[in-house]
Amino acid sequence: MDDARQVFISFGGGGKEKTMTSHYAVKAKACSNIAVVKYWGKRDEKLAIPANPSVSLTLDALRTTTEVSFEKELKRDEITIDGLKIPHDSPTYIRVSGFLDRVRLLSGKHVHAKVVSENNFPKSSGLASSASGFAALALAASKAAGLDLARKELSILARLGSGSACRSVFDGWVEWVAGRENASRSSYARRIAPAEMLKVHDVIAVINSGEKKTSSRKGMLISRKTSPLFWSRARAARTDAVLAKKAIRSGNFEELGMIAEKECALMHAVMLSSAPPLRYLDPKTLLLCDSIVRAREEDGLPAYFTIDAGANVHVLTLPQFSKRVHRLIRGLNVAESIIESGPGPEAEVISEGGNNA
Ligand code: PMV
């Protein structure tokens, strides 16, 4: 069965048609997230069912705001990201427009859409713009099409745009339940603890803000096909997800930090053992990671690193130590910029109604 249709049927039918003008616009905001147990590869490519569960913290400082309106006058979808109109033959256009097709199928609203999206941080720099991007798009597009999805359904829809986006639907500490092959509804995100349960700040050293050479989507496919470590790491991540949840719920930062560092090392071992090898790390990345470990072991700084598919380093620390982490990063002279983030809110609608048509 076609995957979009499967989602459609799982949701129990089409959306209720709202009486709206053709220029009814919905603007939504979503934050990115940092995973302490990572998603790297799918069990079921078609339905975007991950190889393992993952656990993350939603981040306030990295946000996408997206406005969507379905307009019957449009000949094709119009997509603008960070002020640039996306050409209709580009991979980004095809991906976003394909996602809008799912929303059209779900809602029965077979009209092209205008999408205007803004990130407050560099896109494709390993700072997970696809997470906040597809979470904001899922919310804005589904609402603009007249659907009123429950949070779980919204996370399932966002997952089909970009895996990590399903976690950005929620605030605080979030788990993506991996689910089963051929069962779209079995794979969804849920909040496992409010951010206050374990207060963590993420101090991000932006080491390279340029676009990464291999996208996460492509990279994880290469890893699944070629890395001999792929499935053993996925099994380890399953156990780590259980341990990470326990650490979060008991407020044990040291335990969580150690899991995050180990999990990051395992994911990068999979990347490096892929063919061709996926080397997202930069010498500056490793220099900073070493310094974090040294500051922890020698000076008792409560700080742990994690790295996504890029050179940038996320340093997780307790809020009262974030200034010390800033100083450490600045002193090494490795970062183009430093972004500090506390926990972020769930994806939310900012405005809805007629746009300026
Ligand atoms: O959702 P994607 O396709 O951008 O993949 C995200 C992958 C990592 O950021 C490397 C890990 C994660 O779980 O966020």
Boltz pocket constraint, residues with backbone or C-beta under 6 A from the ligand:
constraints:
  - pocket:
      binder: B
      contacts: [[A, 33], [A, 34], [A, 35], [A, 37], [A, 38], [A, 39], [A, 40], [A, 54], [A, 128], [A, 130], [A, 131], [A, 162], [A, 163], [A, 164], [A, 165], [A, 216], [A, 217], [A, 307], [A, 308], [A, 309]]
      max_distance: 6.0
